Amino acid sequence: MWKMTLKQRRRHGELVTEFDRLKKNPYLQVEEDYQFGQNAEEDEKYREVIEAFNKVVTEMHEIEEAARQRS
């Protein structure tokens, strides 16, 4: 197992909390019959949540990789 610094552990914990919150957001899962372009407001909600989720996952991955390389 890799070792994280205290700062990395704290940030990773914050990201896990945000990850769990975003997973529960209904706009993370695009409905099968949803068609983009028909409702700009709904499209923006989907886009914002998906971008936030991707950002969290990317940062979590970067922290984990940095910790692995440090070990």
Secondary structure by P-SEA (a helix, b strand, c coil): cccccaaaaaaaaaaaaaaaaaaacccccccccccccccaaaaaaaaaaaaaaaaaaaaaaaaaaaaaaac
